[in-house]
């Protein structure tokens, strides 16, 4: 039996539009109940789609196991050994998914179990939990044995932010032939917007009088950012000379073809960047790489981490910390400066 994710736009607003179905388009209810509940909470559509897509590999694997009724989700069938076997099957796949994807996929069985049975997945018959003996905080009294579920997540290589060089940015910028494209890239490069945030911009979000822009970020978080003159100029040029007459409320629309005047789609933006990468020969250029370049430039310019977190719309400052990456020469310069100061303070005063 083959399972897939489909989109159903005619459903009530309280249900997720993304459904996991089988070959006959029959829904797998115990999977779809979870995103439906998250939809009631107001979770964004992109997150609902990710829940459905992350459930698919587990559903397909679980359907291949012996003595399994795929439409009957029973608690006694699931232990952490089930989860270990599932993670092992993902590791053995060819091509092998990245550790990040395997970790995200392995969280879905836990979430589904907790959602349906209101408890954590029970421990497996064999020991995959850690136990240790701990005393009271003050060091007296009877101790107790603490247990915790073993960490089943794969080790993920440290993420390295790789911004574009100034020469690469200039080459990419010189490939533009319209006013719309530099306006979009300026929002990514000078304001740090995500590609989805750029496409979601409404005309009413551009506050040219205050030199500000309203950005609707992840998790429906709204942030107000300054608009520098270098961004305002291409935006005004695009709006006044190039944007077609249309009823679309989005700032960026298609300029030609059958979709002229319609809001740009993520697929259209990817196609646009493929064209410019080929024209400029900057293979590393993509929307998120421009956002990384913005974050790295802000750190080099001395912007504080809390301010950069607010500018980039990060929910956690740990994400912002990724942009603090010192080159070896920077480390050596800091070390030499510190040694010089220590040596100066350690010298005896002249009589």
Protein Blocks (a to p, Z undefined) as FASTA:
>chain_A
ZZdddddfkbcfkbcfbdcddfkopacfklmmmmmmmmmnopafklmmmmmmmmmmmmmm
mmmpghiafklccfklpcfklmmmmmmmmmmpccdddfklmmmmmmmmmmmmmmmnopac
dddfbdcbdcdddddfkopajdddddddddfbdcddddddddddfklmmmmmmmpcbfkl
mmmmmmmmmnopafklmmmpcfklpcfknopacdddehhiacdddddfklmmmmmmmmmm
mmccdfbfbfbdcfedjkgoiacdfklmmmmmmmmmmmnopakbcfklmmmmmmmmmmmn
opafklmmmmnopabfklmmmmmccdfklmmmmmmmmmmmmmmmmpccdZZ
